[in-house]
Amino acid sequence: MKITCDEATKICDKSQYGEASLWEKIKLNIHLFMCKNCRLYSKQNKIITKCIHSHEHNINETCNCLNEDEKNVMEKELETHL
Amino acid sequence: MESTKKNILNPNKWVQLHADYLFNYTISRISNHDLAKDLVQETFFAGLKAKDNFKGLASERTWLISILKRKIIDYYRKINSTKGKAEVKMNFYTDGEREGEWIEERVPTNWDNEAEKSIENEELNDALNRCIDNLPEKYASVFKMKTLQHFETEEICKELDITASNLWVIIHRARTQLRRCMEDNWFKI
């Protein structure tokens, strides 16, 4: 039943994706009841998740595509191997 | 038998026809632009070399993707085996009597300003981006695939050839580092 802070926060991370099992959640909650640091981690972790969700569409959206120059170089490189 | 071949390879048109598709596929798994570009180029080279093995059963693109998938796994193995200089700082004791407990200076501290700070827009976005970019590459790919691209756990494990328990350890390290980075660079300011 007893788990370490490392394990507790790992379950906490897992539960941010809805993938912690019932048993894991029980162990986590028992731990959180007794551990102030992990309670704080858990609270802040949820805030981080919320921040990510509301910014997801902007995160690393800076043109994830190849430009024409890059493709031309690629084509030339490939030709030398043909 | 020759006549039953449906698909043929046309390397002269690979870049034109498939470069964007292969690149998009790669960038969603390996987030570095130049690295992704190199993997696509290598895939084309490998495809040329192996073109005699193409049986024509799959489409040209499917065949190229299967080569690319292998390249991504190889790349991921490589970054995972290099003992990281850019390793994340440990947050918990890893041995001794206190194994698994928080290391004092890594303990989360209160964010008094979380309410106002978690709704701000562009600057929060920048801070998040910077913190995510700071993650070591070996954690960044898994973290991004799971968190930003919403891949299923099983799929990531298959694509990067890792176990689910590996995956959660990586996510855990990435998130403890991310929390700390956001604390230092955003919430405590």
Interface residues (C-beta under 8 A of the other chain):
Chain A: I3 T4 C5 D6 E7 T9 K10 D13 K14 Q16 Y17 E19 N37 C38 L40 Y41 Q44 N45 I47 I48 K50 C51 I52 H55 E56 N58 I59 N60 N64 C65 L66 E70 K71 M74 E75 E77 L78 H81 L82
Chain B: P11 N12 W14 V15 Q16 A19 D20 F23 N24 I27 S28 S31 H33 K37 V40 Q41 F44 F45 L48 N91 F92 E99 G100 E101 W102 V107 P108 T109 N110 W111 E114 S118 L124 N125 L128 N129 I132 K144 K146 T147 L148 T153 W168 V169 I171 H172 R175 T176 L178 R179 M182 E183 F187
